[in-house]
């Protein structure tokens, strides 16, 4: 082998082509690119999306690193681009050449019809393509029409003479090299999907011209020239009124049982599915009640929950033990950590969960820390009854009591109690630190759990009081 790809008349397998085997259509061959320095292989967003499809699919990151080195070192020979297939000869580190192919599914005729209608219907799309650009909106419009233009996970299928079934260093090198070609000419992606530039531009210009021509009934569809505004408003006023809002629901309906003996080994967790259905019913009832409440239209929607916050919210619904375990493992947490988080959520939702994690965004400045100390001193005017607090601004531990106060960015104080080596939330937030400490002490006397009275290191801060 001398670095040239195999003959372009090789058949394209049906599973990669999406069309007829042997129908290869147009082919473009690019001479081997010279070695490149340490910069990235793609500068355009579609080139980076191409590499993301490769890197999200490959199981061995070491092979990807080898492929990048090979592409940078000029180990990839001439690259053949044709519908459904890339081909190049790639030299391994020991100099042995391997024919490497990467397959991408060709679009069907129905896919092309939808894609071409999408492009022709927007003048900016055609102009961008002719200017060697792929706007993100074009790709989004194509996806809305059911056509995936860019490859996704698993779409770049490798074939290499080295015999590896996953992406090897040689197919990875080919993909990295092609990212450089795609930066310069996005029409190569369309050729891979099944049609060449000349065929596409001719068809798009024909469709664009047809789209611009008024149809025989266009004049009848236009509003009469000089129509009085009053007549237009009268038509709008004749629209039927909106339907009445749905009635409130006192409680969510009963979720039917799903215990139907699923086939063995199908992985379906019926108990988890039932739990999720009940949770969805409860949330739907709550959201309906909120939407019917006065002033709802002027209320800003709440911030979306993180994965951990939503897992804790779900766990407050008392799921089966196995489901609770899955929620904890799915977030990389332990069962005890989830139990503590559920208790915090019950006292104050996401804000209490943030206080549990000690999230502040940025450390307290010295003036802010001074104000916190002054607030703590003012809460206990009598120095004889003032507890000894040690902390750094966010967490203040009562020396010798196993009680703690946590201060959040909103100026609230959250009570905590230490049991069996863990800090547990002891109540909702209070504006007054003395009230919060009283709640922590009360929780210690009520729950009767083992209290660790040793004072953990509260950080490098000074003692208050």
N, C-alpha and C positions, 0 to 999 in steps of 0.2 A: 504494500500500500504506500502511496506517495502523498497522502493528505487530501486527495480528492474524494468527494462523497461517491457512494455507489450510484448507478444509473437511475435517473428520475423515473424510469418506467416501472420500477418496482411497484407491485400492488400495495395499496393501502388497506389494511384489514378492515372489515366491516365494522367491528366494534369501536374503532377509533374514528372512522370516516363519517359514519352516519349516512352514508350514501352507498353507491354501487362499488363493489370491489373492482379495482383496476382503473377507475375513473379518476386519474390524478390531476387533470387540468393543468393550469399554469404552474411553472416552477421558476424560482429565482435562486441563483447561486452567488454567494458572496465570498470573495477571497478571504483568506485567513487574516484576521486582525493582528496588528503588532502587539507585543507585550504592553501592559498598562501598569501604572503605578498603584499606590495603595488607596486611591479614591474609590468611591462606591461604583458599582456597575451600572446603576440606573439613576438618572437625574429627573426623569418625568414621573408623574404619578402613576401612569399606566405601566411604565417599566418596573417601578417598585411593586406594583400589584402583581405583576408577573412573577417576580422573585418571591413575593410573599406566598404565592400558591405553591412554589417549589419548597420553600423553607418550612411551611406549615404541614407539608405532606411527608417530607423525608423523615425516616425514623432514626437515621444515624447522622448526628450533627458533625461527627468527625469526617464523614464522606463529603459533606458540604464544604468544610474547610479545605479539604484536599481539592475539591472541584474549583473553589475560588482561586487557590494557588495555581492550579493548572491553567485556568483561563487567563489569569494575570501574566503567567509566564509564556503565553503564546503556544500552548500545547494543543489548541483547537484548530483544526484545519479548516478548509473551505466549508461553508455552511449552506446546505440546500434547504430551501423553504418551499413547501408545496402543501396543498390542501390536506390537513390532517396529520402532517408529519414533518419533523425536522431531522436532518441527517448530517453528521460530520464524522470525520476520523479524529479521534482524540488520543494523543500519546500519553501513556502512563508514565509514572516517575522513572521507571527503568527503561523508557524509550519504546516499549512495545505499543504498536498502534491498535486501536480498537474502533470498529464501527459502532457508533452510538446513535440511537434514535430516540426522539421524544414525540409521543403521539398526543394529539388534542382532537376532541370530537368535532367533526364538521357539522355545521348547522344544516338542518333540513330545509327543503324548499319553503315549507310553511314558516320556519323561523326567519328565513331571509325575507320573505314577503312582509312579515311584521316589522323586521328591523328596517327595511327600506322605506316602508310607510312612515315609520317613526322619524327617520332622518329627513325624508322629503317634506314632511309636515312642518319642519322647523328650519327656516332659512339659515339660521346660525349654525346648525349642525353640519350642513353640507359645506358651508364656507370654512368651518374649522377643519373638517377632514381634508379639504383641498389644500389647506395651509399646514398640513401634517400635524394636526392637533386632535386629541380626543377629549372633548369636554366631559367633566364628570356628570353634567346633566344629561348628556347623550347616553352614557352608560346607564344612568338611573332610569331614563325614559325607556330604554331598551329592556331593562329588567322589569319595569312595570308592564311592558308588553309581553313578558314571558321569555325573553331572550337574554341569556348570559353571554355577554361579549367577552369579558375578561375571564381567565381561568380561575377556578377556586380550588379548595382542598381536594386532592385526588384526581384533578383533571389532567395533570401533566403525567402521562404514563411512560415509564422508561423501558427501553429495550437496548441491551448492550451485549456485545460479543464476549464481555468478560464473564457473563453468566449470572450476575447478581440480579435478584428479583426486584429489589427496591432500587431507589435512585443510588447509583454508584458515583464515584468521583468523576467518571467520564460523562455521564448524562448530566450531572450537576454542572460540570464545566461548560457543556453545551448550552444549558439554560442560562448561565451567567453571561455567556458570550452573546446569546440572542437578546438579552436585555439591552445590551449596547446597541444592537441593530434596531430594536423596537423604539428606542429613544429617538433615533433619526427618522424612522419611517413607520408610523403606526399601521399603515396599510398592510404590513407583514402579518399583523394579528388577524386582519380580515382575510388575507390569503390563507392562513392556517385554518381559519374557520370555513374556507371553501371557495372563496371567489377572489379574483385578482382585481387590481386597481382599475384597469381600463374597463372591464366589464361592469364594475361597481359604479364608476363615475358616469359612464354612459347611461346606465339604468337610472341613477339618481337624478341626473339632469332631465331625463325624459319624464320621470315622475314629478319632479319639481315644476316643470313647465305645465304638465297636466293639472297639477294642484293649483297653479296660479290662474289657469283659464277659468272664467266664469261658466258655470253650467247653464243649460237652457232655462232652468227655473230660478236662476239667481236673482233676476229682477223681481220676481214675485215674492221672494223671501225677504227682500229689503223693505224697510219701513218706508212709507210714502214720504217724499221730500216735503219739508215744511209742515210736518204734523205738529199740531199744537201740543205744548207741554201738558196742558190740562187733560188731553185725551190719554197721554201716556200714563199720567198719575191715576186717571180713572181706571185704566186697566189693572194697574197694580193694586188699587183699592178693592177690586173685584175678586182678588184671590181669596180662597177659603181661609178661615181662621185656623190657627194652629190647634191641634188637639189638646185636650185637658191633660195635665200631668197625671201620671199613674198614681193610684192610691198608696198610702204608706203601708208598710208591712210590719206587723207587730213582732214577728219572729220569723227567721228563715224556715223554709219548708223542710220536711224530712227527706234526707238523701236516701234513695233506695239502696238496698244491700247489693253488693257486687260479688258476693260469695258464690261463684259459679264453677268452681273447680277448674281453673285454667290448665291448659296442657303443661305437663311436667317439663321443666327446663326452659320455659319461655321467658323467664326473668321478670314476670309481672308480679309486683307486690300489691296484692289486693287491699291489704290493710292501709298501706300508704295512699293508694288511690282513693279509698273511701274517706280518709282523713282530709286529703286535699279537696275533695268535693264538698265536704262539710265546711271547710274553711272558706272556700269560694262562695258558698251560699251565705255564710255569715257576713263576709265582706260586702257582697252585693246588697244585702239588706241594710247594712250600715251606710254604704255610699248613697243608696236611694234616700234614706232618711236625711242625710246631710244635704243632698241636692234639693229636697223639698223644704228645708229650713229657711226662714226669712233671712235675707241678706246673703244667700249663698252665691248669687251672681257676682257680687263684689269681693268675694273671698279668693285670695290667691291659692292655687293648688299647692299641696305640700310637696316638699322635696322628695324625689324618689329614694327608696331605701337601698342601701348596699346589700350585697348578698348575705353578709353576716347579720345585719339588722333584720332582714326579712326572715332569715332562719330563726332568729330569736323570737320574732313576732309569731311565726308558725308554732314554735315550741310552747308559747303561752297558751295555746289551745289544747293542752294536755294530750299530745299524740301518744300512741302506743310506744312502749319502751324501744322497740326496734326502729321505729320511725325517728324517735328522738336521737338515737344513736347515729342514724344515717345523716340527720341534719348536722350533728356535731362533726362527724368525720368529713362531710362534704365541705366544711369550712376550715378543716385542719385544726379543729379544737377538740378538747376532751369533754366527757359527759359532765364532770364537775364544773368546768368553765361555762358550759351551756346553762346549767342549773343556776349559777350565780347571775349570769346575764339575764335569764328569764325573771329572776327576782328583781333585778334592776329595772327591767322593762315595765314590770307591774307598777313601779313607783313613779315612772316618768317617761316611758317610751324611749325614743332615740336620744333625747337629751340625757336621760339617766344612764344610757348605755355609753355615751361619750364620756360622762363623768367616771364611769367604771374603768374605762380604758385610759383615763387621764389625758384625753385629747384637748389640747389648748390652741393648736395652730402655731403660736410663737410664745417663747418664754415671757414671763412677766418682766417689765422694765422695773428699774429701781423705784421710780415714783409709784407705780402700781403696787409693788410689793409693800411699800411704806403704807399705802392706804389700806391694804388688807390687814397689816399688823395693827393699825389704828382701829379698824373695825373690831378686831378680836379684843383689843384692850378695852374698848368702850362697852363691849357686850358684858364684861364682868368688871363693873366699876369698883367692887370690893376686892382688893388685892388678896385678901385672905381666902376668898372662895374661888379665885381665878385659877383655872386648871393650867398646868404646865404643858404648853403645846410646842411641838418641834416640827418644823416643816420648811418647804421651799417655795411656798406660794400657792401651789395647786392642792397639796395634800398636807394636812396638819394632824399629827398624831398626838393623842393625849398620853403623856408619859405614865406608864404603869397601869393603864386601865384597859387596854385592848380596844379602845374607841378611836375613831378617826373622823375628821371632817374633810370633805373635798370641795374645793372652790372652783366654780366653772366660769367661763368668760362672760356670762350674763350676771355675775355677781351673786349667784345663789350658792347655798351651802348644803351639801348632801351628807347625811349621817351614815357611818359605816361601823360595823362591829366585827372583830376578828374571832373566828371560831375554827379550831382544828387547822391552823396555819393558813387560812384564807380570809380575806376581807370580804364581808357580805354586806350588801346594801341594807340599811336599817329603817328607811323611811323616805318620804318624798323630800324635795328640796325646800329649804327655808331661806328667807332673806336674813334672818337673824341667826348668827352662829350659835348663840346660847340655846335657842330653841332646837336647832339641829342636834347639838350635843345631848340635850335632854332626851331626844328621840333615840339616839344611839344607846344611851345608858338604860333607857326604858326597855329597849329591845333586848339588852343583855339580861335584864332581870326577868323578862317574860318568857323568852324562848328556852332559857335554862340550859342552852348548849354549852359545850366546853369552850371557855374563853381563854385565849392566849394572852396573858397580861404582860408578857415581855414587850418592851417597846422596840420595834424595829427601827433601823436607821431611817430617819425621816429626811435625809438628804443634807446637803451642806448648808441649809439655811439657818437662821438664828432662831432662838427660842422666844416665843411670844409670852409675855408675862413673867 
